Amino acid sequence: MFSPYFDQERPEIEIVGMIADRDCSRSYELDAAAVFKVKTTGYLVVFVSGCSCWPNRGTTTQVICKRKSDVDKALTGWSELLDDCQANKWKPASNIS
């Protein structure tokens, strides 16, 4: 389900689906972010990073956002991902079945 964002841990809040994601990973690295619509009002922004050489040293950060402006603040350095969310009209591109 929505790999690699929830490979190591479950979502902190129930999600409906993924709005958009960006993978900026290089060889042997993991550097990606995604925005999910949550079942209640708001969004979940998830960042994952790590290295295939040191799989136990990766990180997953989840940020619960109530408003789109909170998502904007959470996505500092990820402006293309914010653009993707806006292009998708903030609706999940892929839903949980």
C-alpha positions in Angstrom: 0.0 0.0 0.0 1.6 3.3 -1.2 5.2 2.0 -1.1 7.7 3.4 0.0 5.7 5.8 2.3 4.3 3.2 4.7 6.9 0.4 4.3 8.3 1.0 7.8 5.3 2.4 9.7 1.5 2.9 9.4 -0.1 6.3 8.7 -0.6 8.3 11.9 -4.2 9.1 10.7 -6.6 7.2 8.4 -6.0 8.2 4.8 -8.4 8.1 1.8 -5.8 8.1 -1.0 -2.7 9.8 -2.4 -3.1 13.2 -4.0 0.5 13.4 -5.4 4.0 12.3 -4.8 7.6 13.1 -5.9 10.6 10.8 -5.9 13.9 12.6 -6.0 16.0 9.5 -5.1 19.4 8.8 -6.6 21.0 5.4 -7.0 21.1 3.5 -3.7 19.1 6.4 -2.0 15.6 7.1 -1.0 14.3 10.7 -1.0 10.6 11.0 -1.6 7.6 12.9 -0.4 3.8 12.5 -0.8 0.6 14.2 0.1 -2.4 12.1 1.1 -6.0 13.1 1.7 -7.2 11.9 5.2 -10.6 10.5 6.1 -11.3 13.5 8.3 -10.6 17.1 7.3 -7.1 17.7 6.1 -4.0 16.1 4.7 -1.0 13.9 5.6 2.4 14.9 4.3 4.9 12.1 4.4 8.7 12.3 3.8 10.9 9.3 3.5 14.7 9.2 3.2 17.5 6.6 3.6 20.1 4.6 1.9 20.0 1.0 0.6 23.5 0.5 2.2 22.1 1.3 5.6 18.4 0.3 5.6 18.0 0.8 9.4 19.1 4.4 9.2 16.3 5.7 7.1 13.6 8.1 8.3 9.9 8.6 7.8 8.3 11.9 8.9 4.5 12.4 8.9 3.0 15.8 9.2 -0.8 16.1 9.8 -2.1 19.3 8.1 -5.6 20.7 8.6 -5.4 23.2 5.7 -3.8 23.5 2.3 -1.7 26.4 3.7 -0.3 24.0 6.3 0.7 21.6 3.5 2.4 24.5 1.7 4.5 25.2 4.9 5.3 21.5 5.3 6.5 21.2 1.7 9.3 23.7 2.0 11.8 22.7 -0.8 9.2 20.5 -2.5 7.4 23.2 -4.7 6.9 20.7 -7.6 4.9 18.5 -5.3 2.7 21.4 -4.2 2.2 22.2 -7.9 1.2 18.5 -8.5 -1.4 18.8 -5.7 -2.9 21.9 -7.2 -2.9 20.3 -10.7 -4.8 17.3 -9.2 -7.3 19.8 -7.6 -6.4 18.4 -4.2 -8.2 15.1 -4.9 -6.7 11.7 -4.5 -5.2 10.4 -7.7 -5.1 6.9 -6.2 -7.5 5.7 -3.6 -7.5 2.9 -1.1 -9.7 0.1 -2.2 
